Amino acid sequence: MKEILLYTTSGCHLCEEAARIANYLLHQDMMLNSTYKLKLVEIANDDIFLEKYGLRIPVLSVESDELGWPFDIESLESWLKSNMSV
């Protein structure tokens, strides 16, 4: 199973929206659900993540591929399906 990392921080309403979209999609699509699990990564606790993602969050990452905000369900679904075989 692959991890979808969601780089986030507390109080970020866009991050909450990104998590909501990702969780909804994973629960609605059995193929994606059996391939991925979502993991939240708090950037405030890591200087490297804070420097890299501080102005860009929310950012989703699967292996080395990243999807930055803004995205919707359709673009997230397409991005995840393109990463299934990688």
N, C-alpha and C positions, 0 to 999 in steps of 0.2 A: 504494500500500500504506500502511495506517495503522500507526502505532507504538502499542504498548501500553507505556507507561512503568511500570516497577516501581520505586517509591521504596524504597530498601533501604540497609543498611549492613552492613559485614562483621561476622560473628559472630552475626547475627540468625537464629535457627533458624526463626522464623515466616516470615521473608523467603525463606529457602531452601525452605520448604514451599510458599509462594505461587508461587515460580518453578517448582518441580517440577510443581505443578498446571497452571499456565499452559502450560508446555512440553508436557506430556502432552496437554492438550486441543488445542493447535495441531497436534501431530503426528497426532492421531487424527481430526480433522475437516478434510477437504480444503477445505471452503468457508472455514472460519476461517483455515486455513493460507495460502490464497491472498489473504486480505484483510489479515492482521495479521502484524507481526513484533514480538517482545518485545525491549525495551531496558531494561537495568538502569541506574538512576540512583542513584549513591552520594550520600547526603545529607550525609555528614560533611564533604565538601569544599565545601559551599555554605551560608553562614549563613542564607540565606532558606529553602532547603529544610530545613535542620536545625530552624529555628524552626517551620515549617509542618507538617513530618511527623515530627519527632523522637519524639513520644509516640504517633504513630498508625501507624507502619510495621508491616507492609507495606501499601502503598497502590498500587493500579493506577489508571492514568489513560489515557483515550483522548480526545484533544482536551481539552475542559474537563470531561468527566464522570469522576468518580472512584468507585472501589469499594474500600472499606476492609475490612480484616480484621475479623472472620472471614468467609471464604467457602469454598464447596466447589466441586467440578467443575460441578455443576448450576447453581448461582447464577452462577458465572463464565461458563458457556456462555450462559445467558440474557442476562446483561449485555452480553457481546460481540455477540451477535446483535442486540440492541436498538440497538447503536451502529454497526452495519454501514451503515445507510442515512442516518445523521446526517452 
